[in-house]
Amino acid sequence: MARPSSKVWPRSRGVRIACYATCLTLWATPARAEGPLDEEHGAGFYWARGGAIAGAMGLTVATTILVEPARPEPTPSEWLGWDNSVRGRLSTMTSGASDGTLLGSVALPIAFEAAQGFDLRSVNAAMLYGEVLWANVLLNTAAKYALPRLRPYNYRDPPAAAYVESQGIDAYLSFYSGHASTAFAAAVGGSYLFSAAHPDSAANPWLWGFESALASATAIWRIRAGKHFYSDVAAGAVVGSALGVGIPLLEGVHHRPSMTDMAFAGGGVIVGVLAAVVAPFPEDGTAVQRATQLRLKVVPAFSDRAAGLTVTGQL
């Protein structure tokens, strides 16, 4: 299997620990002291959170530039037995679809909020939504670089050498799924904060339903694309969901979604999973494989008045 080429950057465990610890401290410190969504805060509240979000962004980017994760060798089997069935998958079309649903899951709560009109509660909810998303990105980056894992497409037979080469170091960062964690952080965090800010809105169950469907489809498509194993996606969904509700709770936002909200969320998961499973996205190389398997048989054919050839085969 060809290894992806990339520039070798400094690999310091101390740098990693410092980046993660500093960013987590920046994010977590202000989150313990402030009030709920309808509390009017001073400028310091927003500067602190804006600075924490900017710090998370900067340190995450710095980690990806300055830290070179280990490059594990192929293993005979995966950590969990059911992950082995995903080995060798690759579908760039499905990967592109998962990018689209991820973008939709992040943007939809913002669109719903804009449709309601902005007020004090909306501004506070938006700030916490940013905290949820960037805390998620930070933790995901930390996990990927601390626990590198070959993506499923690395085990393709014959090897997808050109594709692996094009992915660079990303080919070694399977655990855990950033798409799944971000989609579920947006789905749970965005829906929770929106319904907390607008508890009487008729849009609440629809946001829970749409967001759950988008997040679930994103997760399934990452598996079908050969980007992640089942365990990668499961871990991402759990971490993203925990951050989505945990950070608002730490900030003092206590809201109990209605049974209708939860019913729509559950229905959204079912719809999203089913839609993602049946979507007709082919694996890369399927057409080539089918062409090489084409078998034709040409034999002479005669009748009372003519002669010719008969072609039979299987497409």
Stockholm file with secondary structure:
# STOCKHOLM 1.0

chainA/1-315         MARPSSKVWPRSRGVRIACYATCLTLWATPARAEGPLDEEHGAGFYWARGGAIAGAMGLTVATTILVEPARPEPTPSEWLGWDNSVRGRLSTMTSGASDGTLLGSVALPIAFEAAQGFDLRSVNAAMLYGEVLWANVLLNTAAKYALPRLRPYNYRDPPAAAYVESQGIDAYLSFYSGHASTAFAAAVGGSYLFSAAHPDSAANPWLWGFESALASATAIWRIRAGKHFYSDVAAGAVVGSALGVGIPLLEGVHHRPSMTDMAFAGGGVIVGVLAAVVAPFPEDGTAVQRATQLRLKVVPAFSDRAAGLTVTGQL
#=GR chainA/1-315 SS CCCCCCCCCCCCHHHHHHHHHHHHHHHHSGGGTCCCTTCCCCHHHHHHHHHHHHHHHHHHHHHHHHCCCCCCCCCSSCSSGGGGGGTTCCCHHHHHHHHHHHHHHHHHHHHHHHHHCCCHHHHHHHHHHHHHHHHHHHHHHHHHHHSCBCCGGGGCSSCCHHHHHHHGGGGGBCSSCHHHHHHHHHHHHHHHHHHHHCTTCTTHHHHHHHHHHHHHHHHHHHHHTTSCCHHHHHHHHHHHHHHHHHHHHHTTCCCCCCHHHHHHHHHHHHHHHHHHHHSCCCCTTHHHHHHHTCEEEEEEEECSSCEEEEEEEEC
#=GC SS_cons         CCCCCCCCCCCCHHHHHHHHHHHHHHHHSGGGTCCCTTCCCCHHHHHHHHHHHHHHHHHHHHHHHHCCCCCCCCCSSCSSGGGGGGTTCCCHHHHHHHHHHHHHHHHHHHHHHHHHCCCHHHHHHHHHHHHHHHHHHHHHHHHHHHSCBCCGGGGCSSCCHHHHHHHGGGGGBCSSCHHHHHHHHHHHHHHHHHHHHCTTCTTHHHHHHHHHHHHHHHHHHHHHTTSCCHHHHHHHHHHHHHHHHHHHHHTTCCCCCCHHHHHHHHHHHHHHHHHHHHSCCCCTTHHHHHHHTCEEEEEEEECSSCEEEEEEEEC
//
